[in-house]
Amino acid sequence: MIEVFTPVPPALTEIHGKTYVVPSWQEVAKGTTLDMISWQRPIVVAPTIITKHVSKYIITIYADGRVTCDCPGYTFRRKCKHADAEPRGV
């Protein structure tokens, strides 16, 4: 059994006499069929994003610790009292 880890279903293609499983472009033996392939989908985890309303502005806290604000100060300087007041990390 040939294991393939891709987010999309595998397919077989033959180029210049060699057989490949795409989209991973893994070379397989000639005569391989899709029944011989075990398709494993990777686990995709969505990043955590928290949105908060502070007075009339919106603060966004990302999973990697970044904090953004839509106030004019943050828009021009990338720094403001609203974003600085939020804890880093989720």
Helices and strands as residue ranges (DSSP letters): E 2-5, E 11-15, E 18-22, E 26-28, G 34-36, E 37-40, E 49-54, E 57-62, E 67-69, H 72-77, H 81-84
